[in-house]
Amino acid sequence: MEVGLFDHIGRANTNLAQLFDDRIAFYKAADDMGFYCMHLAEHHCSPVNMAPSPSVFLAALARETKSIRLGPLCYLLTLYTPLRLLEEICMLDHLSHGRLEIGVGRGVSPFELGYHNIDHSKSRDMFMDAYQCIRKGMVSDELTYDGEFYHYKDAPIELHTYQPSPAFWYGSSNTVGSTFAGEHGMHFTANGPTDFARKNIDAYKEALAKRGAPEIVKPEFSGGAAIGALRQIYVAETDAEALAIAGPAAMKHHEEINWLRNKHGVNELTARLNVPRAHDLDGMMKEGTVIAGSPSTVLAEIQRQTEILGTNYILGYMMFGNLTLDQAMRSLTLFKAEVMPTIKAM
């Protein structure tokens, strides 16, 4: 089992330059510790994400790290032109010397899409069109494409990826997207409460089984496909210390991730905001989205969830909310020393 890291890079309580410096220091340490990949979200017009251009931050991180793989999770294809994004992908794969993992999606928030004048009711069709166009461009020296939303005629493709074929990833909170990921042989991550995530993981596995195999087999994962669960994780010497630190940080992240929903007065789940979330630390821990405690407590909970979910990858969200660099580094170090060895052997 592999261990990766995930981040939104929320606003927290510091200036932006310091925020970026702290994150780069954190992921340089994670690189030295042998974590598999750093996955970065893309959001817009919200304090939940101060790195709305994943390529820019990952390009900086690529030059500061050596081994950890790097991946947007995910590029919102509805907010790019496919040709422009294809060129960015190729640049980033070369800047990282072939460490890029390409996460793609259409955008979970109708508010964010709306600010960009994208009709979220058309976003699935736009995503599919952009995805097919990018895939064609990756194997072409000249792009001609005539889709519903995107059209190119004899566009020269002067950039190609460093890797023969980088792997594509998909993160989903519904069975439609999970099935799509499996049908297309992508690698997959789920979030949300354990029971909720299990349904999406099962849908992905069923679709992947019908397909037969992932498009890009990753032998480091059992079965060749990465199947992950995203969890906020905080480790301290004792359960009490971990809860005292993780509680305020988790609530800060909860405030940031719900900021646009609250701004627009949305109090109920909608078709595009369909991940149920607890409203306090106790509820988050009961539903399984936050794992906090001593090394033994954290390890036991990861083992429990892994057995229920049938995953072979854990994405630890380990610098979240208003955690300081020092607090996050102490947690990361304890996790590496006392939790990670057992997980990697699972």
N, C-alpha and C positions, 0 to 999 in steps of 0.2 A: 504494500500500500504506500502511495506517495502522499506527501504533505506539501500543499501550496499555500499561497497567501492571496488575500483579496483586499481591495481598498476602494472606497469612494473618494478619499481625501476630502473630508468635510471641512467646513470653515473653522471649527474649533474656536480657540480664543487667542489667536496669535496673528501676527502680520503674515501676508502671503509669502513673501520671500523666506521667512523663517519656517513657515509650514512646509514649503518645498524642500528646504535644506534638511529639516528633521526627517522627512519621509525618505529622502535619498540616503541619509545616514542609516536609517532603520533597515532599508532594503539592501544596502551594502553589507550590513551585518548578517542579514538573512542569507545573502549570497554565500558568505563565508561559512555559514552553518549548514549549507546543503539543502535548503528548501528548493522544491521543484520548479515553481513558477510564481511570478507576481502577476496577478490579474487585476486590471484597473477598469472600473465602471466608467460610463459616459452619461452624464446628466447635464442639463442646461437650466440657467435661470433659477438656480436653487442653491441654498447653502450646503446641501448634502454633497456637492461636488465642486471643488475649486480647481479641478483639472478637466474642464470640459473638452479639451483636445487631448485624447489619450496618446496620440502619436508624439506630441511635443514632450510630454512628461516621460514617456517610455524611451524616447530618443536620448534624453538626458541621462536616464537611468542606465541605458545600454552602455554608455561610455564609462560608467562608474562601476560596472559589475562584470563578471567574467563567465559565470556558469548558469546562474538562475535564468530560467526561461521567462519571457515577457509576453504578455498578451492583453489586449483590450478585451474586456468582458462586459459590454461588447461595443464595437463600432455600431452606431445607429445608422444603418444604411439609408434610411429615409432622409437623412440630413446631409448627404454627400452626393456629388455626382460620381458615378462609378469609375470613370476614367481617372479623375483626380484621386480618389481613394486608392485605386490600384497602384498609382505611382507612389503614394505615401507608404503603402504596405511594402512595396519593393525596397524603398529607401530604408525603412525600419528594419527589415530583415537583414540587409547588408550592414547597417550600423551596429546591429547586435550579433553579427557573424552567424546568422542562422538560428537565432533563439526565439523567433517570433511564433506565437500561437494566436491564430486569428479568430477571435470571438465576434459573432455578428448577431444583430437583432434589429427590431423595428422601432423600439422605444416603448417603455412601459407606461409612460405618462402622457395622456392626451393633452395636458396643459403645456408640457414642454414642446410637443409637436406643434401645438397651436401657436405658440410664440414664434415659431419658424414658418407659420402659414402652411402647415401640413395638415390635411384633413385626416384625423386618426382613423376614420372609417375606411379610408383607402390605404392605410399604412401597410397592411399585410400584403396587398397586391404590389405596392411600391417596393417593399422589401424583397419579395420574390423576384421581381423584375431586375432590381439592382444586383441581387445575389447571382442570378444567372449570367448577367452581363459581366460582372467581375470574374466569375469562374471562367468564362470564355476568354476574357482578356489575359488571364494568367497563363494560358497555353497558346497565345497567339503572338505573332510579330506585327500584326496589323488587325485592328478591331473594326469589324463591321457587325452591327447589332441593331435590330429593329424590334423593340419591345413596346409594351403599352405606354411606358413612361420615359424610357431612355432610348436614344437613337444615336448611332455612330456610323460613319461611313469612311472606311479606309484610314482610320486613325492609327498612326505609327505607334507601336509599343516598343519604346527604346529601353525601358527598365524591366528586368525580370528578377524574380526572387533569388536570394542566396541559396536557400534550400531548394531541392528539386521540386518539392510540393509541400508547403507548410500546411499544418493541420488546421481545420476549421472546428470551432467550438460553438455551442449554443447553450444559453442559460434560460430556463423556462419555468414559469409558475402556473402553467396550464397544460392539459394533456394534448391540446392541438399542437402547440409548439414542441412539446416533448416528442410527439410522434413524428413531426417534421424532422427533428434532429436525428432520430433513429433511421428514418427512411433515407436520409442523405448521408448516413455514415459519419456524422459529426461526433465529436466528443461532447460530453454533457455535464451540466451542473444544475442542481435544484436548490431552492431555498424554501423558507417558510417552515411552519411547524412540522414535526417529524411525520405525523400521519398524512398531512397535506403533501409533503415532499415525496412520500412513498408512492402515492398515486401517479405522480409525474415520472418518477424513476421507472415504475413498472411499465408505463406507456412507452417510454423510450426503449426499454429493454425488449419489449414485444416487437416494436417496429424494427429495431436493429437486428433481432433474430430473424425476422422475415427477409431482411436485406441480405443477411449472411455474415457480414463483417464490416468493420469501419472502413471508410475510404483510405485513411492513413493509419495503418496499424501501429500502435505504440506498445512494444513488447514489455516496457516497464510496468504496464498495467495488466492485470490478469484479464484474459479474454481479448486483449488488444485495444480496448476502448476505455478511456477515462470516464468514470461515472462518479461524480462528486456531489458533496453536500456542503453548502456554505454556512459557516457558523462563526459568530462572534466568540472569541476565546480570550479569557484572561486567567493567568496562573500566578499565584503568590505562594508564599511559604505555608500559609494556613487558609482555610476556607473563609474565615472571618475577614482577614486582610484582603483577599481577592474580592469578596462581595462589597467591601467598603470602597474599593477603588473602581471596580467594574460597574457598580450600580449607577453612580452619577454619569459615567461615560456612556453607558447604554441608554440612559434617558436623554442625554444630549443628542446622541445619534437618532433616537426615536423622534425627537423634536425636529431635527433637520430633515429626516426622510419624509415626515408628514407635513413639512412646511407649505408646500404648494397645495396639498389637499386642504389644509386649514385656510390658506389664503383664499381658496375658491369656495369655501364653505361646504365641502363634501364630507359628510359624516358617515356615509355608508359605502360599502365596497361597490365598485363598478366593474364592468367587464374588463377594463384595462388597469384596474387597481385592485386585483383580486387576491392578494396575499393577506390572509388574516394575521394580525399582529396583536400581541398582548400589550398592555399599557403600563406595566411595571416590571421590575426586575424579576420578582417571584414568578409572574406569569410567563415571562420570556424563558426562564429556566425550565419551567414545567413543560412548555411547548417544545423546548429543545433548541431554540434559535440562539440562546446565549448559554455558553458553558463557562463557568467560573468557579475557581476553587483551588485547592492544593493540587500538586501534580497527580496524586493518586485519585482524587475526585474527578479531575478533568479527564484523565486516562479512562477511568471506568465509564464515564458518560459517553466518550467517543466510541469506546468498544460497544456499549449498549446500542447506540444509534447505528453504528456500522452493521451490526447484526440485523437490526430491523430493516434498514434501508437497502442493504446489499450493495454498498458502495465500495470502491477501491481507491478513493481519493477524498481527502478532506481539505477544504479551502478554509484556512483559518483567517478570520478577520480580526487581526490582533493589534491594530492601532486605530481605534475608532472613537467617535465622540470627542471628548476633551482630554483624552489621555495625553500626558506629557511624553516626550521622547524618553525620559528616564524611566517612567513607569512602564511604557511599552517595551523597552529594552530589557528590563528586569524580567518581565513576563516571557518574552521571547527566549531569553537565556535559560530560564527554568524549563520552559517547554522543550527546548532543544536537548537539554541534559537529561531530563527525567520523564518526558512523555514521548517524544519523537522516536527514540530507538525502538520502543515496543510497538508503536503504530506502524513503523516501516517494516516490521517483521510480521505483521498480521497477514 
